[in-house]
Amino acid sequence: MFKTRKEIVFVILAGIFITNAVVAELIGGKLIQIGPFVMSIGILPWPIVFLTTDLINEYFGEKGVKKLSFITACLIAYAFLILFMAIVIPAAKGISPVNDEQFQAVFGQSMWIIVGSIIAFMVSQLIDVSVFWFFRNRTGHKKIWLRTTGSTVISQLFDSFIVLGIAFWLPGKIDLKTFISSGLVGYTFKLSIAIVLTPAIYLGHHLIKKYLDEDPANKSS
């Protein structure tokens, strides 16, 4: 099925990337409280998205990340479409263990959340790949931490505020103070996790490089 190990690596990374991105959007409507601050539970899978984005950037280039990001955005929209159909179709009364009200409460994302999620995802991904390659072109294969952390620092600043602004602040679900504090808390959390994951990025680079270097297809050529 796969001609080279590089194809296998891309499929695995793409699967991890898409799964975490879609899950993050589906659970993003739930807000949690950390001390006096409020943030979306949807930020939990994003550190994995950061990690796979950086690895895909490194081994498959800018075009690879952009294409995968557009595909993922379409899949997120598709997931919301299926959820919308599932909400519209009534549950079997007296038989279904989950009634319409319960299903609506969990999966009934508003159009604001859908639009905000997709816009925030695409903007942050395009910024991330641009900043990543800005540093990569200037440092070569050195300073992996600089391009991975640097791209996350900038891209997630936009992501954190765009999704909250469109999904919660503009519709009047939260006030300006909550919007700013929630955005800062979410951004700080994402940035902290990105820094903590730096060793994992180096490990991922090492394992992928070793796996690709041992590819029989490369040796035969």
KASULGI-V392640 format. One record per residue. N is the residue number from 1. PHI is phi in whole degrees, 0 to 359 (none if undefined). PSI is psi in whole degrees, 0 to 359 (999 if undefined). BURIAL is b if it has 16 or more other C-alpha atoms within 10 Angstrom, else e. Layout:
[[N	PHI	PSI	BURIAL] [N	PHI	PSI	BURIAL]]
This chain:
[[1	none	311	e] [2	256	133	e] [3	278	327	e] [4	226	163	e] [5	292	333	b] [6	296	324	b] [7	295	320	e] [8	297	315	e] [9	300	317	b] [10	296	317	b] [11	297	318	e] [12	295	312	e] [13	296	319	b] [14	297	320	b] [15	296	316	e] [16	296	317	b] [17	300	307	b] [18	295	316	b] [19	301	311	b] [20	291	324	b] [21	294	315	b] [22	293	315	b] [23	299	319	b] [24	301	320	b] [25	289	323	b] [26	292	326	b] [27	262	1	b] [28	294	343	b] [29	286	348	b] [30	269	127	e] [31	259	137	e] [32	242	161	e] [33	244	128	e] [34	241	102	e] [35	65	232	e] [36	274	0	e] [37	255	154	e] [38	236	137	b] [39	211	164	b] [40	282	140	b] [41	293	344	b] [42	294	350	b] [43	282	346	b] [44	300	315	b] [45	281	350	b] [46	294	327	b] [47	304	326	b] [48	290	324	b] [49	296	318	b] [50	301	313	b] [51	299	311	b] [52	291	326	b] [53	300	315	b] [54	295	320	b] [55	290	320	b] [56	294	319	b] [57	304	315	b] [58	292	319	b] [59	256	344	b] [60	233	1	e] [61	80	177	e] [62	297	318	b] [63	295	324	e] [64	297	317	b] [65	292	317	b] [66	296	316	b] [67	297	316	e] [68	294	325	b] [69	293	318	b] [70	295	319	b] [71	298	316	e] [72	295	320	b] [73	299	319	b] [74	294	322	e] [75	290	326	b] [76	296	316	b] [77	298	320	b] [78	296	318	e] [79	299	318	e] [80	293	326	b] [81	296	315	e] [82	297	320	e] [83	296	321	b] [84	298	316	b] [85	296	320	e] [86	294	328	b] [87	287	319	b] [88	293	320	e] [89	288	121	e] [90	291	147	e] [91	285	154	b] [92	287	111	e] [93	295	132	e] [94	81	354	e] [95	242	313	e] [96	292	129	e] [97	291	344	e] [98	239	117	e] [99	276	175	e] [100	298	320	b] [101	295	317	e] [102	294	317	e] [103	295	318	e] [104	296	320	b] [105	296	326	e] [106	273	313	e] [107	252	2	b] [108	281	62	b] [109	294	140	b] [110	282	166	e] [111	299	328	e] [112	298	317	b] [113	293	318	b] [114	298	309	b] [115	298	314	e] [116	299	319	b] [117	296	313	b] [118	292	317	b] [119	296	314	b] [120	298	319	b] [121	298	311	b] [122	292	317	b] [123	298	313	b] [124	295	321	b] [125	292	318	b] [126	293	322	b] [127	292	318	b] [128	301	312	b] [129	292	326	b] [130	292	315	b] [131	292	321	b] [132	304	311	b] [133	283	340	b] [134	299	313	e] [135	285	322	b] [136	297	319	b] [137	293	339	e] [138	261	340	e] [139	246	352	e] [140	66	224	e] [141	272	0	e] [142	273	167	e] [143	52	57	e] [144	302	320	b] [145	300	327	b] [146	291	313	e] [147	286	327	b] [148	286	311	b] [149	290	319	b] [150	299	318	b] [151	293	324	b] [152	290	319	b] [153	305	316	b] [154	278	312	e] [155	295	320	b] [156	284	344	b] [157	295	318	b] [158	289	315	b] [159	301	315	b] [160	299	322	b] [161	268	330	b] [162	295	311	b] [163	293	319	b] [164	292	321	b] [165	296	312	b] [166	286	318	b] [167	279	328	b] [168	236	321	b] [169	280	311	b] [170	300	319	e] [171	285	356	e] [172	84	18	e] [173	284	333	e] [174	225	154	b] [175	274	175	e] [176	298	319	e] [177	298	315	e] [178	293	322	b] [179	300	312	b] [180	292	313	b] [181	294	320	b] [182	294	319	b] [183	298	317	b] [184	292	320	b] [185	295	313	b] [186	298	317	b] [187	296	316	b] [188	298	319	b] [189	297	312	e] [190	299	316	b] [191	295	318	b] [192	298	316	e] [193	294	322	b] [194	299	320	b] [195	292	318	b] [196	297	327	e] [197	279	358	b] [198	306	314	b] [199	300	326	e] [200	294	326	e] [201	294	316	b] [202	298	319	e] [203	296	316	e] [204	299	318	b] [205	301	314	b] [206	297	313	e] [207	293	318	e] [208	293	316	b] [209	299	316	e] [210	296	318	e] [211	295	317	e] [212	288	323	b] [213	296	333	e] [214	268	7	e] [215	293	121	e] [216	302	330	e] [217	296	324	e] [218	289	321	e] [219	292	322	e] [220	290	331	e] [221	275	999	e]]
